[in-house]
Amino acid sequence: MPFRATSPPRRYRPAAFLHLECYALSMLTVFIDADGCPVKEETYKVAARYQLRVIVVANHNLITPGGLVESLLAPPGPDAADDLIAERAEKGDIVITADILLADRCVKRGARVLSPKGEEFTEDSIGSAVSDRELMKSLREIGAVRGGPAPFEKKDRSRFLGKLDQIVQAIKRSG
């Protein structure tokens, strides 16, 4: 059983579980910014196929399938879930989020970041994504643009699954 965010402090855990904690902390982890994420179930399936640890972070309780999938409850606050993910994600991890500012923070920490629509944010692309976000925010504020991003479609789900599989394989190859 992997270490869970809800486990008691280390001094209360039996010594038999300490080696499992070290294993869980060193394995590839997928973080899901779960509030409004349309690809949680798809991520669980890919994670089960590759035996990946998944941490689902949200501001409210979520039901997860168990096993290597854990739920982490963020404290109240507008960016509390983002802060938890950004503090924990590191090189060799994957973050699933549509939040461009969170993606920027995680890319800077060395994590691979994927949007639910299958777009990977990289060091080369994150700067323009942040700029586009700010431009669209300004245009919406002055009324030049209405609405938000295009609705999530079946082809987005397919693109996401393909890209997630590609990223997992690349991370596993690089060791």
Secondary structure per residue as TSV (DSSP state, phi and psi in degrees):
chain	resnum	aa	ss	phi	psi
A	1	M	-	360.0	125.0
A	2	P	-	-71.8	160.1
A	3	F	-	-60.4	134.1
A	4	R	-	-113.3	148.4
A	5	A	T	-61.7	-21.6
A	6	T	T	-93.1	3.3
A	7	S	S	-67.4	154.4
A	8	P	-	-67.2	164.1
A	9	P	-	-55.1	155.0
A	10	R	G	-49.7	-42.0
A	11	R	G	-64.9	-16.8
A	12	Y	G	-99.1	-8.3
A	13	R	S	-86.7	138.8
A	14	P	-	-60.5	148.0
A	15	A	G	-59.2	-28.3
A	16	A	G	-61.3	-24.9
A	17	F	G	-90.0	-11.5
A	18	L	H	-64.2	-38.2
A	19	H	H	-67.0	-33.3
A	20	L	H	-68.0	-36.8
A	21	E	H	-62.2	-44.4
A	22	C	H	-62.0	-40.4
A	23	Y	H	-63.2	-47.5
A	24	A	H	-63.7	-36.3
A	25	L	H	-73.7	-20.7
A	26	S	H	-97.6	-8.9
A	27	M	S	-85.4	157.2
A	28	L	-	-56.2	130.5
A	29	T	E	-120.5	137.9
A	30	V	E	-106.3	120.8
A	31	F	E	-99.8	132.3
A	32	I	E	-114.4	122.3
A	33	D	E	-78.6	92.9
A	34	A	-	-79.7	-21.6
A	35	D	T	-62.9	108.4
A	36	G	T	78.5	13.1
A	37	C	-	-78.8	120.0
A	38	P	T	-84.8	-0.6
A	39	V	T	-120.6	27.7
A	40	K	H	-62.3	-49.2
A	41	E	H	-61.0	-40.4
A	42	E	H	-63.8	-40.0
A	43	T	H	-64.8	-40.9
A	44	Y	H	-59.7	-40.6
A	45	K	H	-66.5	-44.4
A	46	V	H	-64.3	-42.3
A	47	A	H	-62.5	-39.3
A	48	A	H	-65.7	-39.7
A	49	R	H	-62.5	-39.6
A	50	Y	H	-98.7	0.9
A	51	Q	T	57.9	53.7
A	52	L	-	-101.3	147.2
A	53	R	E	-78.9	133.5
A	54	V	E	-123.1	130.7
A	55	I	E	-117.6	116.1
A	56	V	E	-96.9	115.6
A	57	V	E	-109.4	127.5
A	58	A	E	-152.0	165.8
A	59	N	S	-87.4	2.4
A	60	H	S	-142.9	162.2
A	61	N	-	-66.5	135.7
A	62	L	-	-123.8	147.7
A	63	I	-	-89.6	125.9
A	64	T	-	-118.3	160.8
A	65	P	-	-73.4	-6.0
A	66	G	-	84.7	-159.5
A	67	G	T	66.1	-125.6
A	68	L	T	-85.7	4.8
A	69	V	E	-99.0	120.9
A	70	E	E	-118.1	153.6
A	71	S	E	-109.9	134.8
A	72	L	E	-123.2	116.6
A	73	L	E	-86.0	121.1
A	74	A	-	-83.8	148.5
A	75	P	-	-67.7	164.5
A	76	P	S	-60.5	147.9
A	77	G	S	141.7	151.6
A	78	P	T	-63.7	-37.2
A	79	D	T	-120.3	21.6
A	80	A	H	-63.8	-42.0
A	81	A	H	-65.7	-41.3
A	82	D	H	-60.9	-42.5
A	83	D	H	-62.6	-41.6
A	84	L	H	-62.0	-43.4
A	85	I	H	-66.7	-48.2
A	86	A	H	-62.0	-32.5
A	87	E	H	-73.7	-28.8
A	88	R	H	-99.6	-30.0
A	89	A	-	-67.9	139.3
A	90	E	-	-147.5	-179.6
A	91	K	T	-54.7	132.4
A	92	G	T	93.6	-3.7
A	93	D	-	-101.9	165.5
A	94	I	E	-123.0	136.1
A	95	V	E	-118.9	129.6
A	96	I	E	-105.5	113.7
A	97	T	-	-158.2	151.4
A	98	A	S	-100.4	-3.9
A	99	D	-	-82.5	111.3
A	100	I	H	-67.5	-36.4
A	101	L	H	-68.5	-37.6
A	102	L	H	-65.8	-42.1
A	103	A	H	-57.7	-43.0
A	104	D	H	-59.5	-46.7
A	105	R	H	-62.4	-40.7
A	106	C	H	-73.8	-37.9
A	107	V	H	-60.9	-41.0
A	108	K	H	-64.2	-24.2
A	109	R	T	-88.5	-2.6
A	110	G	T	97.0	2.2
A	111	A	-	-77.7	155.8
A	112	R	E	-88.7	132.6
A	113	V	E	-122.5	132.0
A	114	L	E	-130.0	133.4
A	115	S	-	-82.1	158.6
A	116	P	T	-60.4	-19.2
A	117	K	T	-89.8	4.2
A	118	G	S	90.2	12.8
A	119	E	-	-92.1	124.7
A	120	E	E	-88.8	132.8
A	121	F	E	-93.5	125.6
A	122	T	-	-122.4	175.0
A	123	E	T	-59.0	-34.0
A	124	D	T	-75.4	-30.6
A	125	S	T	-101.8	-18.0
A	126	I	H	-67.2	-34.4
A	127	G	H	-61.5	-44.9
A	128	S	H	-70.8	-31.8
A	129	A	H	-65.3	-41.6
A	130	V	H	-65.1	-42.7
A	131	S	H	-62.3	-45.2
A	132	D	H	-60.6	-40.6
A	133	R	H	-60.2	-46.8
A	134	E	H	-65.1	-40.6
A	135	L	H	-61.9	-47.5
A	136	M	H	-65.1	-36.4
A	137	K	H	-61.8	-45.0
A	138	S	H	-63.8	-43.3
A	139	L	H	-64.7	-37.6
A	140	R	H	-66.9	-38.4
A	141	E	H	-63.8	-35.6
A	142	I	T	-90.5	-0.8
A	143	G	T	85.9	8.4
A	144	A	S	-75.5	-24.1
A	145	V	S	-133.5	139.4
A	146	R	-	-119.6	154.4
A	147	G	S	84.5	-174.2
A	148	G	-	-127.4	-149.2
A	149	P	S	-68.9	163.1
A	150	A	-	-61.7	150.6
A	151	P	-	-64.1	154.2
A	152	F	-	-71.3	130.8
A	153	E	-	-121.8	169.9
A	154	K	H	-59.4	-39.1
A	155	K	H	-66.4	-29.4
A	156	D	H	-64.9	-42.2
A	157	R	H	-62.2	-43.3
A	158	S	H	-65.2	-43.3
A	159	R	H	-62.8	-40.2
A	160	F	H	-60.7	-49.8
A	161	L	H	-59.9	-43.7
A	162	G	H	-63.4	-43.2
A	163	K	H	-70.8	-39.7
A	164	L	H	-61.8	-44.1
A	165	D	H	-60.9	-42.8
A	166	Q	H	-62.5	-43.7
A	167	I	H	-65.4	-45.0
A	168	V	H	-59.9	-45.9
A	169	Q	H	-62.4	-40.5
A	170	A	H	-63.9	-41.7
A	171	I	H	-66.8	-42.9
A	172	K	H	-64.8	-37.8
A	173	R	H	-65.8	-39.1
A	174	S	H	-75.9	-11.6
A	175	G	-	77.4	360.0
